Amino acid sequence: MTVRFNSHLTSIPGYSPGVPKGHSAEDVASSNLAQLASNESPFAPLPEVVEAITRAAKAMNRYPDPAATRLRQRLADRHEIEPGQVSVANGSCEFLLAAAEALLEPGAEIVYAWPSFSMYPNMAAMTGAREIRVPLKEDQTHDLEAMLAEITAATQIVIVCNPNNPTGTYIPFAEIADFVERVPDHVQIILDEAYIEFQVYDDPANSIDLLKRHPNLVLLRTFSKTHSLAGLRVGYALGSPAFKAAVEAVRQPFSVNALAQAAAVEALEHGDVIQRQIETQIAERVRVESGVADLGLRATDSQANFSWISLGDNGAEIEDAVVGSLAEAEIVVRAGKLLGGPGWLRVSYGTPEENDRFVAALGEAIKAHG
Ligand SMILES: Cc1ncc(COP(=O)(O)O)c(C=O)c1O
């Protein structure tokens, strides 16, 4: 007899990391590799944040504050809501898995768009719930009407990723507000806003306002993309105390470690610098998009820190070769076929120098294989 694992395990797709196997973050930092596959910030953490981590390291013999009291209070102040509506987690991914455990079971349904964030398929797979993937529209945006039409009495979760990963597309706030209004109260709406700070259409505070009227809404945000803390793993959820309690019931008590809590508290003190970094990335987006257009390639209207680029009519055939050529030039991007979009590439914005290298190498790859 061998050990028999949970029957759901075989259907969990898992997560394939962007960093080549065997490379640590330090290896990447000290190499010529342009790591443009994980939508991270190209900026190192601020010196004050590194100092806060160093200070906190001296007390590592103690467990962290399980309630992350200071961090939750700072987030509550910043977003002008009650600390009881703020939960923190080991990256916003942890909320997705915890929400699955807390809300899904065989017979329940979860609705989300596709292609979208690669963790969503794990949620149904790990719980035995039924997933309904609603294809994106022709312009690669969410089809909110079609998603609404899929909601039934069995629906427990609906997820909207805005801006959407991997397509970068954004749904204006007014449409989100209308959607949230029309979703029945028994459905937990997860608005995954991992990239919300990179969009230029609406005030990111708008969706927080929706929480007042919709206790079935939760917003997921993260320190990974804008605050240069992907390696420490801190995400937060803004929503009802009931959602917070449910997440806490299904996960371990100390999921956000003390270094991560200290770093995030400090990072929140430097909003102006972070905002300038965001603006730099938005300017890089414009440069990359125009470089890609000059190559004769089409990209979506990205409102995130990455571009989603079509490789053309024969994109699906040349995708592997193009990704291979970029890898030879020490540039790591994501092949669309791994993200639900064969024939497309997802490239995160790096430093200006890395972005120039990417556009030049993409041009060479298209010349060779296109
Ligand atoms: C849409 C989306 N949600 C959530 C996450 C997870 O972020 P975190 O690092 O906070 O777990 C990502 C990371 O790539 C993402 O793209």
The ligand as an SDF file (V2000), in Angstrom:
LIG
                    3D

 16 16  0  0  0  0  0  0  0  0999 V2000
   -4.1280   39.3170  -10.4300 C   0  0  0  0  0  0  0  0  0  0  0  0
   -3.2110   38.9080   -9.3370 C   0  0  0  0  0  0  0  0  0  0  0  0
   -3.7130   38.7040   -8.1290 N   0  0  0  0  0  0  0  0  0  0  0  0
   -2.9400   38.3410   -7.1060 C   0  0  0  0  0  0  0  0  0  0  0  0
   -1.5840   38.1480   -7.2920 C   0  0  0  0  0  0  0  0  0  0  0  0
   -0.7780   37.6650   -6.1430 C   0  0  0  0  0  0  0  0  0  0  0  0
   -0.0430   38.6200   -5.5570 O   0  0  0  0  0  0  0  0  0  0  0  0
    0.7120   38.3450   -4.1820 P   0  0  0  0  0  0  0  0  0  0  0  0
    2.1470   38.4710   -4.4880 O   0  0  0  0  0  0  0  0  0  0  0  0
    0.1880   39.4070   -3.2670 O   0  0  0  0  0  0  0  0  0  0  0  0
    0.3260   36.9780   -3.7090 O   0  0  0  0  0  0  0  0  0  0  0  0
   -1.0140   38.3500   -8.5330 C   0  0  0  0  0  0  0  0  0  0  0  0
    0.4300   38.1300   -8.7310 C   0  0  0  0  0  0  0  0  0  0  0  0
    0.9570   38.0610   -9.7990 O   0  0  0  0  0  0  0  0  0  0  0  0
   -1.8570   38.7260   -9.5890 C   0  0  0  0  0  0  0  0  0  0  0  0
   -1.3740   38.8900  -10.8210 O   0  0  0  0  0  0  0  0  0  0  0  0
  1  2  1  0
  2  3  1  0
  2 15  2  0
  3  4  2  0
  4  5  1  0
  5  6  1  0
  5 12  2  0
  6  7  1  0
  7  8  1  0
  8  9  2  0
  8 10  1  0
  8 11  1  0
 12 13  1  0
 12 15  1  0
 13 14  2  0
 15 16  1  0
M  END
$$$$
